[in-house]
């Protein structure tokens, strides 16, 4: 893997970002994280590896939500803060990829700030969480609020798996790593969980003007194949891809993932 320079910083109002690679700008909205800070060390290496297929072709700007969040807050408010940060610093419109919670944010951004979004890829996310997904996030929030870091780690890890066996293994690993993983978890994480639990833009999808691709997995525990397909179908010209036998985590690790995203973003350039 070719290493690319990494720039890091923060845009007002408190939006941390990383910049990888060179070329046309691709904004990457990250998923739920236990830490409000930018990844470093092993976390940065992991993000670099996941983004490598894109940084070979694009300047990828990895954007986190504000570290100044506190509940109650809505996804629309988080999107407004992101738009206030992105707008002045990146020549728009830009391509946007949102993963998991970042996918919810990407949909809200496309709805409320359409001038910023050229093409939209929503990954492991849909117009709303499934009922099971909401229950899991509420369980996670309760563990974080109580300071039960190992419990939080187990809840988070078990639900990204694709099968009962892998869920048990992931859950055990999450329990072991939970104390370090959730050491900095606090108000910011609780605010984002609450915002996503309340998030539902099903009735507004027809307002999205950016060409949109929704990518999901058949065994995603936070959503369902129907939610992925229905979200895309309600967006004018929207497309969906559902990977069989994959879970929430497996979507971005799927062998077709980077090719599908880059192919869609490159269409009509």
Secondary structure, 3 states (H helix, E strand, C coil): CCCCCEEEEEECCCEEEEEECCCCEEEEECCCCCCCCCCCHHHHHHHHHHHHHHHCCCEEEEECCCCCCCCCCCHHHHHHHHHHHHHHHCCCCEEEEEECHHHHHHHHHHHHCHHHEEEEEEECCCCECCHHHHHHHHHHHHHHHHCCHHHHHHHHHHCCCCCHHHHHHHHHHHHHHHHHHCCCCCHHHHHHHHHHHHCECHHHHHHCCCEEEEEEECCCCCCCHHHHHHHHHHCCCCEEEEECCCCCCHHHHCCCHHHHHHHHHHCCC
